[in-house]
Amino acid sequence: MSLDALVNRVRQAEQAVEVREQRTRRQWTQFKATWRAAWTPGRIVVAGLAAGFAAGRAKPLRLAGSGGVLDLLRALTPLFVGVQAAQAAAEELQPDPSNNPPETPPSP
């Protein structure tokens, strides 16, 4: 292969990577929006009840004695705190419709 052909192949590969990167960003944005919209309060309660039931059935005292579960919880706690902080920050950035004064109808 000549140098020009190799340069063309590299350019094509770079363009393909850019297109895939843009598509991935769009899909990630759509996924985040769908994920947040899907977590309604009812689903959060059901997920909490299911997790609580599973934790109760797993004999937590027996598992806690091994120490592995506690290490896992210690490792995952900062992750959950970060997610909650990000959600709180996102909620603060959105305008609150209850703070807007009601519009008065025009006088005749």
N, C-alpha and C positions, 0 to 999 in steps of 0.2 A: 504494500500500500504506500501511496505517496504521502508526503507531508500534508498536502492540501486535503486529501481525503481524511486523514486522521484529525486535522483541525475541524473539518466539517462534522465528523462524528462527535467530537467533544462538544461543539456548539449545540448539536442536536440533543445530546445528553443533558447539557445544562438547561436547555429550554424545557425538556421533559421534567427535570427536577423542579424547576420553577412552577410549572403548571401543576404538578402534584402537590407542591407545598401550598399553593393557593387553594387548591381543592380541599386539602386537609384542614386548612384554617377555617374555610367555610363550613365544613362538616363538623368541626369541633365546636364552632360557635352555635350551630344549630343543635348539636347534642347537648350543650350546656343549657340552652334555653328549654329544650324539651325535658331534660332531667329536672330542672328546677320547677317547671310547671307540673310535672307528674307528682311531686311530693306535696300532696295536699295534706292538711292536718289529719284527716281520717286515716290516710295511708301511713302517716308517721306513727299514729297511735297503734295501728294494727302491727306495724313492724316492731314497735317497742314491746307489745304484748307477746309476739312470737319470739322475740329475742329473750325476753324474761322467762317464758316457758322453757325454751331450750336451755337456758342457763340453769334453771331449777332442776331440769331432768338430768343434767350432766354431773350431778353430785359435786357441787363447787368446792366443798370442803376437802374432798379427796383430791381433786385436781389442784387446789391451791397449795397443798402440801408439797407438791413437786417443785413449785417455784417457776416453772416455765410459763404458766398462764400469767402470773404477776409480771414477769419480765416482758411478756407480750403487751400487756395492758400499759405498762410504763412506756414502752416504745411507741404505742399508737396514740397515747393521750395528746401529745403535741400536735399530731395530725388533725385530730378532731377539734382541738382548740383553734387551730388555724382556719379550718373550714368555717367554724362558727363565727370567727372574727371577720372573715371575708364576707359572709352573708350579712352580718350586721352592718358592715361598711357599705355594702351594696344597697341595703334598705335605707340607710341614712342619706344616700345620694339621690334617691327617688323623692320627688316632691310629695308632700302629704296633702291630699285634697281637703282634709278637714281644717287646715289652717287658712284656706282661702275664704275670704268673706263672701257671703251669698250675694249674687248679683241682684240689684234692685231693678224692677221693671221701669221703663221710661215713663215719665209723667205725661199725661195727655195734654 
